[in-house]
Amino acid sequence: MGEAPSAFTVDDLCNEQRIESLDLHPCGQRAVCAVKSVQRADDDYQTHLWLLPLGGGPSNRLTFVPSKNSRPRWSPGGDRIAFLSDRHGGPKQVFLMPADGGEARQITRFAGTVIDLAWRPDGRQLALVCAVNVDPDQRVDGTREIDLQRPIAPATAPEVVWRLPYKMDGSGYVLGARLQIVLLDIESQAATPLTRGDYDVGHLAWSCDGRRLAYTRGREDERESHCTDVWMLDLDGPAQPFPEARRLTTTVATASWPAFSPDGSTIAFMGAENGGDAIMRLWAVDVATGTTRRVADEDVELFSNPLFWDADGRRLLAVQAWRGVQRIVSIQVDSGEVTPLVEPAAGHVSAMAVGEVIAYVEEGMDHPIEAHRCDLDGGQARRISDFNGWWRQRHALKLERRRFEVPDGEGGTEQIEGWLLLREGEPSPCRLLVDVHGGPASYVALQFPTTPYWQVLASQGWAILALNAVGSASYGRRFSERLRKCWGRLDLPQYRAAIAALRREGLVDDRVAIAGSSYGGYFSAYATGNCEDFRASVVSAPVGNLETHYGTSDSGYYADPFSMEGKPDANRELMIELSPMAHIGQGNTPTLFLQGKDDERCPKCQSEEMFVKLKRSGTPSEIVLYPGGDHHTLGQGRPSHRLDGHGRIVDWLNRWVEVPLPAAPGEKR
C-alpha cells in the first residue's frame, strides 16, 4: 500500500514546478516550455526548457546551466530553438540551440536586457524587443540616440523625472531606458535598430510573408503616455535603421497582442477603449485603411495571451475570461460568434500555442499546473506533462462553484458566483476564510502560487470562500462597471449575505476571517472598519487612501479616475468616504499587514497609514515589510519572503479566529 496522503504545508510552494510559457513545433508533434522552480538554498529561482512530446512519452529537459531561461521559440523550419537566458551573468540575451537540445550559442551581447523575440517567417532573422539605455537628462532627445552598448546607469545615479509614467511596479524607475525593436540577422549577428523615441514597444507580430512587422507601442503625448496603439513597419528589402512606421489604431487605449490574418489584410488585437480599464476585448484593424472595429460583443472579455488565426482567416483562437474561468474559444471574425473549445470546470488556461494542434497550460486550486494538448476543435484533450506529481501525495481537496442570492444595491437581489474550497469529507461547521480577489475588475485567481495558504488551511479543516462579487470581470461589462464609484459599499453587503447563507447551511459558524491582496487588501480593511463579522484579517498590498494612491501609485493617476469616475480634485469627498483609512479605526479586528517595501502599485504608505491608525486605537495589529518586494511579492517574490508571508497568514488566522471580538475601542488621541 502507498503512503497515506499528507496535509499541504507552506513549504509546498517550493515544490511547485511552474510552466511559464510554451511554443509548438511547426509539425505539431512536440512542444517546448519554460518551467520555473524554487532554488531554496539560493533564495532564488531557476527556469529551464523542457521538450514535451504531444503523442505521449516522457518529457526531456533541454537546459542544465543554472540560470533563468525563458521565451522559447521554434524556428520556422523547426530545427532550432531561440530563447532568452541570463546564463552568462548580466541581463538576458538571445541564445540558439538545436531542436533536440545540445550546446546553446549566445547570439546577442547588448548592454540592456532582451525582453522578447519573434522569428521572421524565413528563419533568417529575429525581431527583438530590447531595453536600450538612455540619458534621462536629455529628456526626449536622449530617447532618439540608440546605442545598444550604452551601459546602464549606476544604481546610485540621480533619477530625473520629467514625465509620466516614470516608474513601474517590479522595475522601479523606468526613464533610464526605453524598449525598442532591433532586427537581428542570425548568420552575421548584425543588429539593426528599427524604432526610437520617447515610448516603449510592447508586443510583436510578423505578417505571414515576412514583409511587415506589427507592434504595439506607447504614445508620445505625455497626457496619454500610458496608452498604447498598433503600429506597423514595412520591411521589404535590406534592413535599414529606423524605417518609416505607420500608426494603425487611435481609438483603443491599451492595444496589445497584434496578430496578422493569413492574407495580411487585417490585424487582430486586444485592448480597452479607456486607459484605466483593465478588461481586454477583441478588435480588428484594416491594414490598408486603419478602420478599427470591435470583433465580438462587449461582454466577451479576453485573458492576456497571443491571438491565433485559423488557416482560412475566418476565426480567431483566444483565451476568454468567462464566468470565473479561463477557457479556449474560437471567435468568428465576421459575426463575433464564440464557440468554446476547452472549458475547465474549475480552472484557468494560462497559456496557449496553436499550430496543427493546440497546446495549452491549465491549473486550478484543487489540481496543479500542467501542460495539455487537444485537436483544433477541442477534441482529444489530454495531459502531456507531469511536473507536479507531488500534489497527488496531499489531501484531496474539493473546489465547488457556488451561487448566492445577494443584495444588488438597487433594492432588489441578484445571483453571484464564487468558489468554495474544502478538504473532502470535512465535518461541519468549519472555520471560514473569506478571500477577496484583486482588481476589482478581475476575478478569483485559481492558481497555487499566489494563495498557497488556501490549500494549507483547507488541509487543517478550514473552508475557503472566494466570491466573484459585483465589480468582478468575466461576467459582462455592466456587472463589472457597477462597482465604479461604489467600492466597498456595494460589494460588502454581498459578501455578508454569502457568509450568512453558509451559516444557515450549517457549514460554518462564527469563526470567520478575511484576507486579500491589492483590491482584496483594500476590501479586507474596508470590511473590518464597517462591520464586526470577521475575527481576523490579513491585508496585503492594499489601497488604503484613495486620495494619496492617485499620486503615489505607478498607475493611480489614470486607473483611479476610471474607477472613481473623476480625479481627487473633483471627487475628493467620495475618495475619502470610500478609503479604508476613514473607517479602519472604528473596527477592532486583529489585522496583519503584509507589504512589499518597493511596491509601486500600492506603495507601503498605504499599509503604514492604516497600521498606525489601528495601533493607536489599541487593536492588535502587525505590519511586515519585505525589502525589495514589489506588488506581487507573495506570489512571485523571493522564496524566503513568500515562505515567511504565507506562514504568517496561516499563523495569524489560526491564532485569532478562535478569539471573539471585544467591544470596539475608541481611538487614542
N, C-alpha and C positions, 0 to 999 in steps of 0.2 A: 504493500500500500504506500502511496505517496504521502508526503508530509502534509499535515493539516494547514489550511491557509492561515496566514498571519495578518495582523492589522496593518493598515497603512501607517507610515510614520513620515515626519517631515523630511527625514533623510532620503526618502524615495525620490525627492526632486533631483538627487544626484544619480539616480538610476535611469532617468528618462533619456532616451536617445531620440532627439527631436529632428524630424525631417523638415528642412527649411526651404528647399527648392528642388525641382526636378525638371528633366528635359527628356524628350523622346528621341530615340534613334530614327533617322529618316525611314527605315524599313518597318518600324513599328514593332520590332521583336524584343526590344530591351529599352530600359530607361536608365538614366544616371541621376543620382540625387546627392544632395549635401546633407550630412547628418551631424548634428551638434551634440556634444556630450560634455559633461562636467569633469574637469580635472581638479579634484578637490585639493590635492597637495599643492597645486599652483594657484589656487583660488581663481581659476580662470576656466575658459572653455577651449576645446578644440573642435574643428569641423572638418570632416573627411568625406571624400567622394566614394560612393558605392555604385556598383553596377547591378541592376535588377533585371533578371530575365522575366519577361512577361508571360512566358508559357509555363512557368514553374521551375523549381530548382533553387539552389542556394544563392544568396547574394554574394557579391565579390567586392571586397574592399580594394580601392584603386590608389589611395594616397596613404602614406605612412609617416612622413616627416611631421613632427609635432608643429602644428600651425592651424590657421583658420583658412579653409579652402571653401570657396563659395561660387555661386552663379555658373555651374557647369553648363556648357552649351555644345552640342554636337555640331561638327562642321556639316555643311550641306551634303558632302559626299559620304558622311558617316565614318570617316577613317581617323578623325581626331576629335579631341575634346578641348575646348578652350575654357579656362576658368580663372578665377581671381584667387590670389594667395598672398599671405604675409610671411611665407616660409623662410625668406632670407632676411627678415627683420625689416623694420620700417613700414611704410604704407603698402597696401595691397597693390600688386601688379598683375599683369596678364601672363599666364603660363599655358603651354600647349603640351598635351600628352597623347600617345597613341590610344586608339579607341578601346583596347583591351587592357590598358594600364601600361606601366613601364616608366622610364625616366621622364620627368616633366622638364620642359625647357622654358626659361623665362624669356619673354619677347618684348617687354617694356621695362624701362628704368627711369620713370618720371619721378620728379620730386614730390608730387602730390599723389593722393590715393586715386586708383581707378574704381569707379562706383558700379559701372555696368558695361555690358558688351553685347553686340549683336553681329552675327556673321552676315556679310554681303552674300547674296544668293550664289555668286560664282565661286565662293570659298577662298578667294584670294585676299580679302581684306576684312577687317573688323571695324565697326563703328564703336567707339568707346565714349562713355561719359566720364570725364576726368576732373578732379579738383585741381584748379590752376591757381597757384598762389599769386596774390596781387598786393599792391601797396595801397592800403586804405587812406593814407594821407593824400593821395592823388584823386580821391573820390571817383567820379565816373571815368576820368581819363585813365586811371590806373587799371580799370577793367578791360581796356582796349589793348593793353600790352600783354600778349600771350607768350609766356616763356615757360615751357614745360619743365625746365630745370631750375626755376627760381625756388630757393629754399623757403620752407615755412618759417614764419617769424618766431622768435623765441617766445616761450610761454609767458615771460615777464614783460613782453613788449606792450606799450600802451595800446588800448583798444579804442580806436577812433570811431565814434558813432555819428553818422551824418544822415542816415535814412532808416526807414523801417522796411522789413524786419531786420534787426541787427543781431538777433540771437535765435537759437533753436534748441529745443529740449533734446538732450543727447549729444549735441555738438557744441553748445555754448556760443561764443562769438563767431559770427559767420562772415563778416565783411572782409576778412583777410584772404578769402579765396572765392572763386566762382566755379560752378560746374559747367563745363563746356564740352563740345563734341570734338573728338580727334579721330581721324581716319588712319588706321594702321595697316600698312602693307605687310603681309605675313612673311613674304620671302626676303625683302630688303630691310624690314623693320622700320621703314621710313614712316614718320608720324606727321600728318598734315592737319593742323587745326582748322576746323570748319566754322566755328562760331566764336564770337567775342562780344562783350558788352556787359552792362550792369544788370544781369539776370542770371538765373540758374536754369540749366536744362534738366528735364525730368526723364521721361520715357522715350525710347527709340523704336522705329519700325521701318524696315525696308519694304519697298514695292517688290512684287514677285520678279520683275525683270531687273532689279538692282539699280535702276536708273534714278530713283528718287528715294529720299530719306525723310520720313515724317518724324517729328519730335514735339514734345511739349516744353514750353519754357515760360518763365515769369515775365511779367510786364515791366517796362522801364519807368512808367509813370509811378512816382513814389506813392501816390494815393491808392494805387492798385497793385503794388509790387508783390503782394501775397497771392495774386491771381495768376492763372496760367492759361495759355492758349495752344492750339495746334498750329505748328509751322511746318514748312516743307522746303527741302533743298533739292535742286536738280543737279545730279552728279553724273551726267552722261559725258564721258571724256576723261582725260588725265586729271588727277587730283590737283586742285588749286586751293590755296588758303582762302578762307572767308568768301565762298561763293555767295551770290545774292540769295537771300532767303525770302520766302513768301508766307505771310501770315494768312491762315485759312479761317480761323474762328475768332469771334469777338464777343459773342453773346453768352457763352458758357464760362463761368468764372474759374472753375477748377478742373480744366481739361487734363485727362491722364489716359494712359494705355491706348495710344493710337494703333490701329490695325488696318492695313490696306486690303481692299477687296481684291479677289484674284485678277480682275481686269484692270486694277489700278485707278478706277474712276471714282471710288468712294473711300473715305477713311472713317471707320467706326471708332468711337472713343467713349469714355465715361466721364461724368463730371456733374457739378451742380451749377445752377444759374447764379446763386449768391455765394460770395466768397466765404461767408460764415457758416454755410450749410454743409454739414458733414455727410449728407446722404448722396450717394452717387447714382446717377441714372444714365441710360444708354442714348447716345447721339450718333448722327452720321453727318459728314460734311462732303459736299460735292467738290472734288478736287479742281474742276475747271472753273466753277462759279463762286465757290465759297459759301454756297447756300447750306445752312445748318438746320437740321430738324431733329426733334426727339423721335427715337425709333419706336419705343414701347410706351405704354401707359405710364403716367407719372407715379403710379403706385408700384411699378416694377423697380426695385432697388437692387443695386449690384454690390458685390463684395470686390474690393480692390485686387484685381488679378488680370493677367493678359486676356484679351479677347481673341477668338479664333473663328475665321470664316470657314464655311464648308466649301467643297470644291467648286460648286456652281455659283457661289456668291449670293445665294438666296437666304441663308440663315447664318446666325452667329451663335457660337457656343460661349457661355459665360457662367460665372458663379453668382447665383442670385441669393440675396438675403430674403428669406421668406418665412414669416411666422416663427421667428426664433431659430431657424436652422439655416445652414448654407448648403444649397443644392446646385447641381449642374443642370442647366437648362439650354434648350435650343430656342432661339428667338427669330421669328420670321421678320426679315428686314422690311418688307413692304407693309405688312399688316400689324406687326408688333405682337403677333400671337406667340405665347410662351408655352413650350412643351417641356415638362420635367423629364430628365434623363436619369439622374442619380439623385435620390431623395433620402438622405439619412433620417431615420425615425427620431433620433435624438443625438445629432452630431453636426459637425461643421466640416465641409470640404474647404480646406485651407490653401490648396494649390492644385493646379491642373495644367496638363500639357496635352495637345491634340495633334494627331497625325493620322496614321492608318487606324489607330485605336485611340482611346482616351486613357491616360494615366493620371491618377489623382491621389491626393493625401486627405485622409479623413480622421477625425478624432471626436471624442466625447468625454463626459465626466464619469461614465461607467465602463469605458473601454479606452485603450491607449491609442496614440497616433501611429498610423501605419500607411503604407502605400498600397494602392489598388489599381486594377485595370478594368476596363469594360469596352464593349464594342461602341461604335459611333451612335448607335441608337439606345445606348444604356444597358443593353443586354449582356449576359455572360460576365457579370461583375464578380471579381474575386480578389482577395488579398494577395499581394505579391511580396510582402516583407514581413519580418518578424523581429523587429528591432527591440521590442518591449515585451518579450515573453515573461519577464519578471512579474508583470501585472497579474498573470494567472495564479500566482502564488499568494495573492492578497484576498482579503474578504470580498465576497461577491456583493456588489452594490447595485441598487435598483434606482434608475432615473425615470421618473414619471412626468409626463406632461399633464398639468392640472389646469382647470378653468375655474375662475371665481367670479361671482356676481358682486360688483363693487359700485360705489357711487361714481357717477360720471361728471360731477361738478356742475351739472346743469339742472339739478333737481330730480334726476332720474337715476337709472342704473345702467351698467353695461357689463359685458363679459371681458375679462382679460385672461391671458395665459401666463404660465410660469412653469418652473421645473422644481420637483421635489426629489431630493436625493436621500436615500435611506440604505442602511445595511439590510440585506434580505433577511426576513424573519424577525426583525427588531420589534420587541414588545412596546406597547404604548402605555402611558404617554411618554413622549420623548422630550428632551431639551431641544429647543428650536433656535437655529441661527438664520436670521433673515439677511441674505447677502444681496447688495444692491449694485447693479452694473454701472459702468461709467457712461459718458456721453454728455447729456442724457439721450441724444439721438443715436443710440446704439442699441444693443440687446445683450442678453446674458451670454458671456463668452464660455462656450463649452470646451474648455481646454485646461489641461492639468497644470501647466507651469505657473499660471497667474494666481491660482487659488488651490494649491495642494492641501490647504487646511480643510477644504471640503471633505476630501477622502479620509483624512485623519480623524476629523470629528465624527463622520458617519461611522467609521470603524469603532468609535468609542460610544456609539449609541445615540448620537445626535441626529436630528432631521435638519436638512438644509433647504430653505425655501428661497428661490431666486425668481423674481417676477419680471415680466416684460409689461410694466405698468404704462399708463398713458405717458406719451413722450418718447416711447421706445421706437426704434426703427424696425423695419421689416414688416410692418402692419399697415402700410399706406401713409400717404402724405398727411392727411387730416389728423390721424391718430398721433403722429409724431409732433406735428406743429401746434397741437392744442396746448402743449406744456409751455410754449413761449410766453414769457411774462408771468408764468404761474409756477415756477419751480417750487417744489416742496408742498405748497398749499393745495395743489390739485392731485398729486400722486400720494401724499401721506395718507389721506383717508382710504385710498385703495389698498395700501399695504396693511393698514389696521383691519380692514374688512376681511382680507385674506387670512390674517392671523386668527381672527375671531372664528372664521369658518373651520380652520383646523382644530381649534379648541372644541367647537361643537361636535366635531367628529370624534373627539377623544384622543386624537393623535398627539397633541401637545398640551402642556399645562402653562403655568405662569413663568416657567424658566425660559425666557425669550431674550436673545441678544441680537445685535445688529452690527454689520460690518460693511465696508465698501471702500473703493478707491476712486479718486478723481470725482466725477459727479456722485458716485457711490459714497465717497467720503463726505462730500457736501451734504448729501441727504441724511447720512447717519448722524451728523452733527445737528442738522435742522430738526430731525425727528426727536432726538433726545431733549432738545430745547423746547419742544412743543407738545410732548406727551410723556406719559410715565409707563409706557408699555415695555420698555427694554431695561433689563437689569445690568447689561454690559454693552459697551460699544467699542469698536475699533474704527478709527478714522484715518485713512491713508491718502496722502497726496491730495488734499481736498481744495475746493474753492471755499474759502471761509468768509471773505469780504469782497463782494462783487465790485464795489467801488475801487478798491486798490488792485484787484485782479486785472481790471481793464488796462492798467498802466504797467503792471509788473510781469504779466504773463507774456510769453513769446507770441501768443495768438489772441490774447484778450481783447486787443483793440479792434479786431474785426469779428471775432466769434461772439463776444458778449453782446455787442449791439444787435446781432441777429437773434440771439436767444432772448434778449430783453426788449427787442424792437425799439432800440434807441440807445444813445450814449449816456454816460453818467450825468452830463450837464442838463440833459433833458429828462432823464428818468432817475434822478438821484434818490428820491423818496422810495421808489419801487425797489431799487437795488439795495438800499439799506434794509427795507422791510423783508426782502427775501434772503438776506445774508444770514447764515447761521450765527455770525458774531452778535447779531441783535437778539438772539434767543438762547444761546447755549448756556449762558449764566443762570437762566431760570430753571435749568434741569439739575438733576442730581445723579445721573447715570455715570458710574465709573468708566472713564474713557482713556483708551490708549491711542496716541497719535504716532503714526509711522511716516517718516518723511525723508525722501532723498534730499541731501543737503544742496545739491546742484540742480534741483528740479527747476526748469524754466517754464514749464507749462502751468503748474500750480506752485509757485515759489514757496519756500519754507516759511515765509512770513504769514502765509495763510493758516498754517498749523500753529505757529507760535502765538499769534494773537488769541486764538481760541483756547490754547493751553493755559496761557496766563490768566485769562478770564475765569476758566474753570478752577484753577488753583486758588485764585483769590476768593472764589465763592465757597471753598472748602470741599469741593467734590474730589474724590480720589481720581487722580489722572497722572499720566506719564507721557513724555514725548521721547522718541528715539530718532536721532538724525543719523543718516548714513552718508559719510563723507564720499564725495564723488558720485553719489547716487542721483539718477535723474527721475523723471516721472514714472518710469517703468521699472524701478529698482527691484521690487518684489517679484517681478516676472522675468526680468532679463538682466538684472544687475549681477554684481559679484556673487558667486555661490555662497560665500560666508555671510553676506548681507541677507540673502534670501533665506538661508537656513535660520539665521537669527530672527528675522522678521516673522516668518511663518510659525516658528516655535513660540515666539512671544504672543502671537494671536491665539494659538491653542491654549497656552497657559493662562492668558488674561481671561478668556471666555470661561474656561473651566473654573477659574478662581472666583469670579464674580457672579456667574449666572445662578449660583445656589444661594446668593445673599439677597433677600428682599430689599427694595429701595427704601431708604429712610425718608423722612419728611424733607421736602425741598428746603435747603438753607438759603439765607439771604446773602447777597454779595457783601464781602467785607470792603470797607472804604479805607 
